[in-house]
Amino acid sequence: MITQRETWGTRAGFILAAAGSAIGLGNIWRFPGEAYEFGGGAFLLPYLFALLTAGIPLLLLEYTLGRKHQVGPPSVYRQISKPAEGIGWWQNAIAFCLSTFYAAVIAWALSYTYFAFSRGWGDQPVDFFVGDFLGAGGNLDFFEFRWPIFAVLVGVWVLVLTIMLGGIRRGVELANRICIPLLMVLFGIIVVRAVTLEGATEGLNAFFTPEWSRIGEAEIWLGAYAQIFFSLSIGMGTMIAYSSYLKKKSELSTTAVTVAFANSSFELLAGIGVFSILGFMSVQAAQPIDGLVGTGGGVAFITFPTILNEMPGGAFIGVLFFASLAVAGISSLISIVIVPMTSVEDRFGWSRKKTVAYLGVPMAIVSLLIYPTANGSSMVDAVDFAVSGYGLVLGGLATIILAFATGKLKSLAAEANRTSVLKLGNVWYACLGLTAVILTIVLFLNVKGQIEDLSDPEVANELVYINWGVGGAMIVFGLVMTVILYKRPLPVREEAEPEPALDTE
Ligand code: PFF
């Protein structure tokens, strides 16, 4: 028997937490680089298409599943179809991997916030980041710890696990009430400063100018879907977990639209800020923007410090930038860690304290053993690819296929419509169907390209194998858990208080 679970304190509390999950490293660290690499303005078209036809509909699907069943993802999927429980455990494996490296990037950002005060990265930010800071040697050297990063990462995990111990209202909700306004202020100042820099227009032109010739490439479409899934935190059960703490009478549709637009607005704002600053650099160094942009960590931890060295007031902007990266990251990390926590509690009847001790602490230990080492950044890249490039998109696809295959979409729409302002119906079914078709095609084409790459000795290296290994291991984990738990019924929950009648019914 498990006891009654908590609910969010207010509607605003849930919206802030869902937006806090969505707005994260993906907006500041991932989006500008991806957009640039995938054709600037031309990327925005598939991006918007994916937002409207896949992002918002899936957000609604996950909210509905969570609110309806009031349990974590594996138990939700099991209630839909017993063998489907594995999808939930597979998503847990993805969340586990994501949390371990996500925490590490937050630790980098916190370290850089400190360095920014005195521009402690010196005159050669590349050498500093790769050599002095990460100590990356090029080979895979496990157990060669970078103790300063290790110490900061311990701090990140202590903070996040303490928030977990606080539960939903006094932990997650409170943390987001602090993080989101703080982030808006910090980032607002950066953007205002950035767009007033000399050369900002150059940067914005580079960001928005479309390279239409690339619009047909499957890679770009997968990139756009992957960005939307990662950015909106869908495909991994995170939104199922969060909405399982909603009251049964909570509104869903306008909430989903609010969260999705808040997230994309912030993402565009981050793109504008980052590219204005790159434009400044390009004018100062009389270099085209092309050579300045890298993807992923390159922009944030190498290009940015280089620019901040040149910028009047660079130390101040640097502190704001890295602090906002860390704050945005923390509110998202909370939502990633809650997936396995909620899943285990609801499936095995564990208390929060027990889950933090037996699951949260081991997660932290895995993160601490792998990432603050000389391999840290290579491992971040390898695991990020398996998780963000494929994991979430495949996870989302599995949820849609399951909902169609079990014929549950109609009843889910009815469940959402019970309290929603915007009614779900044919457009919603069509969007989900279209998403399934597009994802199947782009995934097929991309995996084919990857397999071809594997036979090319120039491309295939240890990291590619790690990436495939991690991807495969997550799926195997899902399958094993399905078999082990197949005969074990879900724990019974104490009877809930009857809910007051709804006006909308
Ligand atoms: N949405 C977060 C970001 O943009 O950084 C990352 C994330 C959080 C992805 C939660 C997936 C997830 F379930």
Residues whose N, C-alpha, C, O or C-beta is under 5 A from the ligand:
A	BS01	PFF	S21 A22 I23 G24 L25 G26 N27 F229 F230 S231 L232 S233 I234 M236 T238 S332 S335 I336
